[in-house]
């Protein structure tokens, strides 16, 4: 068995996405010798972070690419609303405050920002967009890490770690045993582990296994190996195994790494029906960036885990156009036939919706006063009759970004065993996001959590390692 010299590494970072890179960079800035283990090959490095676009940021006044203000309390209320209260307020507010101060640090490592694209509605005030997207951010961080001397290993999936009484000892990559004085776990969730997802979701009332129709928006390398091991060791857990960042994405998306371009953003401008041609949720509940991540779960609860976003020509130009063309028809009955739906049921659903619309002043950039009356489910905003051809339909399936079951932590980012924090084992990113996200999502907050706790974990790990080193010399 190959083994490194124990003195070679102060901090071992397991993972290669945003949180892991933030941890590695802050640890090396603190004077630690750092190794980063990325399970993916170099060309697929970065995990889900390569598919991101922006970071949700608190700010009290206009700042470069951010307009107006987005104060702490509003950020907190937005988070509280989407999670339904399933969040640790202390850690959530810590994330929010960290989001106000991280961008200068990010720039120091080569990250650049830009104003949002014109189609990215409602987020010019709340979210700072990465120039070049998440891939450019990941590449900038890797370049900076290399320049600062971080030892980066690709194709290095960690099979297991050794923990003694809550203290990290070593990690195993195949036949190689790697020791370090401290460790940061930032290896993502378990969304790519189909067996674990199947175990969590089980069968539905129709005898279906919903997970069999799930698509994975991000990396295939997030198998949850270390998360499962840590939970088996008795590490304190947080979250529900069925809760996740789940988006309604184009049903034609690839099984892995479809990313953000597979999202269908016209839901709030039309109606959504399942394969039985029935509506099942309020499409106009709130602005799309606040509600898009509930629709994957909603579709997962429908027969066959498929649904169809139906719009007419009035909606064209008011949302980010999908990559793939939708099904187009000159009439609604023709559209139903092209979707292989019962035409009579489809028309009953659409006619009932159209007749219930109460028109006010339509404004897709505001919570307007166009709503339905006398139909269930209601549509509370942007409700206009679907009556102007041509008509379009986009088939959607659940697209899982990352899972919320994770390791319980505190403001130090320490992993806990029996409520006791580890002295040298820390966690960041998707492996602990469930502390802040019990359910739901709002655009950009995953990167806020990963950046905040990546930096905290890296700093704490360096302190633990260097204090241990100083103590050993005393």
Secondary structure, DSSP 8 states (H G I E B T S, - for coil): -EE--TTS-SEEEE--SHHHHHHHHHHHHTT--EEEE-SS-GGGTTGGGGG--EEE--BSS-BTTB-S-B-HHHHHHHHHHHHTT-S-HHHHHHHHHHHTTSHHHHHHTT--EE---TTSTT-TTTEEEETTHHHHHHHHHHHHHHHTT-EEESS----EEEEETTEEEEEEETTEEEE-SEEEE----STT-HHHHHHHH---TTS--GGGG-EESS-TT---HHHHHHHHTTB-EES-TT-EEEEEEETTS-SS--GGGGB---GGGSEEEETTS-B-S-TTSS-HHHHGGGHHHHHHTSGGG-EEEEEEGGGTTSS---SS--EEESSHHHHHHHTT--HHHHHHHHHHHHHHEE-----TTS--S-EE-S-SS---SS-----SSSEEEEEEEEEEEEE--EE---TT-EEEETTEEEEEEEE-GGGTGGGT-SS---TTHHHHHHHHHHHHHHHHHHHHHHHHHHHHH-
